[in-house]
Structure formats: C-alpha cells, structure tokens
C-alpha cells in the first residue's frame, strides 16, 4: 500500500515536496485552531529546499497573489526576478493558476496542489510545473483579517 500524507490523503509523497509537507504537519497548531507562521515553519526547512519556495498574500478573490518573498529556484522556474515583490506577474496563465491555488489553500485552510505553467526559458522541458500551497498564520497584525498568507513550493513533477 502506498503511503499518503495523513492530513492530505490525496497527496502522494514526493521527494521535492516532502520537506514542506512534513514541516507544515509538525508545526500546525491544532490545539489553537491555527496554521503555523513563517517563523514557526521556516526553521524546519533546510536551505537547499527553501530555494523552491515563495510566500504570497491572498486578498480574496482571484486577483493575482501579492508576492512577499521569492527564493532563487522558484524565481527561475516562474520567470520572475529573484527580488520579485508585488502582484505584477509577467505571465497571465501563470498568474491565474497561482491565484486559484493560493485562494483554494487560504479559503480551505488546507494544503492544495496543482499545475503551474513554467517560464518558457526555465528549462528544456515540456509540460507544467507542480506546486504545493500551504496556508500560514499571519505574523503581521496590521493586515486586514481577510488577507491570508500562503507558502508555495514549485518543482518539475518528476526529477529529470
């Protein structure tokens, strides 16, 4: 029998996303009825893995998510600068897919997964990237209550 993540039964283990899913499961605050914050989950993610992460804010609706932090490998795969901040994603199809994932994770307060179109020059591969999104608790008290933080990891579905 294949192992599945206990809290995410549809998500099969994937070496590219295991560190994020395990850290998210370990740091969830179920007794407090909340998700972990970046400060709580970040220390459980080793640096080589962090390179594929990016942190965004979902302001509800399917507006493009606002990028707060972008790590190098994620930036390369998505075709944005490594210092990218904001909601002006270059690719409209990519922006729409990100919006759907971020909104779904934030609204359901659960992990979600889905395809993301890659940046055309990201690699000599065809097909879509895979992304996993997990909701986080906000550390910023000045944000409106409907703004949710979501941490995403992006990678090719199978290693080349």
ZIVEN-V110030 format. One record per residue. RES is the residue in one small letter. NEAR is the number of other ideal C-beta (glycine too) atoms within 10 Angstrom. Layout:
res=RES near=NEAR
res=RES near=NEAR
//
This chain:
res=x near=3
res=x near=5
res=x near=7
res=x near=12
res=x near=18
res=x near=7
res=x near=13
res=x near=17
res=x near=8
res=x near=9
res=x near=15
res=x near=12
res=x near=12
res=x near=18
res=x near=9
res=x near=17
res=x near=23
res=x near=13
res=x near=18
res=x near=24
res=x near=20
res=x near=14
res=x near=21
res=x near=24
res=x near=15
res=x near=11
res=x near=18
res=x near=20
res=x near=12
res=x near=8
res=x near=6
res=x near=8
res=x near=8
res=x near=14
res=x near=25
res=x near=21
res=x near=16
res=x near=18
res=x near=11
res=x near=18
res=x near=20
res=x near=16
res=x near=10
res=x near=15
res=x near=18
res=x near=10
res=x near=7
res=x near=9
res=x near=19
res=x near=17
res=x near=14
res=x near=24
res=x near=21
res=x near=25
res=x near=19
res=x near=25
res=x near=18
res=x near=26
res=x near=18
res=x near=12
res=x near=8
res=x near=13
res=x near=13
res=x near=19
res=x near=28
res=x near=16
res=x near=22
res=x near=16
res=x near=14
res=x near=20
res=x near=18
res=x near=12
res=x near=20
res=x near=25
res=x near=20
res=x near=20
res=x near=20
res=x near=26
res=x near=17
res=x near=21
res=x near=10
res=x near=11
res=x near=7
res=x near=17
res=x near=12
res=x near=11
res=x near=15
res=x near=11
res=x near=20
res=x near=12
res=x near=17
res=x near=10
res=x near=11
res=x near=20
res=x near=20
res=x near=15
res=x near=19
res=x near=29
res=x near=19
res=x near=16
res=x near=23
res=x near=28
res=x near=21
res=x near=18
res=x near=28
res=x near=25
res=x near=13
res=x near=10
res=x near=14
res=x near=14
res=x near=23
res=x near=23
res=x near=21
res=x near=16
res=x near=13
res=x near=24
res=x near=19
res=x near=21
res=x near=17
res=x near=8
res=x near=8
res=x near=15
res=x near=13
res=x near=6
res=x near=12
res=x near=6
res=x near=11
res=x near=16
res=x near=23
res=x near=18
res=x near=25
res=x near=24
res=x near=28
res=x near=26
res=x near=25
res=x near=23
res=x near=19
res=x near=18
res=x near=11
res=x near=10
res=x near=5
res=x near=6
res=x near=13
res=x near=8
res=x near=6
res=x near=10
res=x near=15
res=x near=23
res=x near=24
res=x near=25
res=x near=27
res=x near=25
res=x near=27
res=x near=24
res=x near=20
res=x near=16
res=x near=12
res=x near=11
res=x near=8
res=x near=6
//
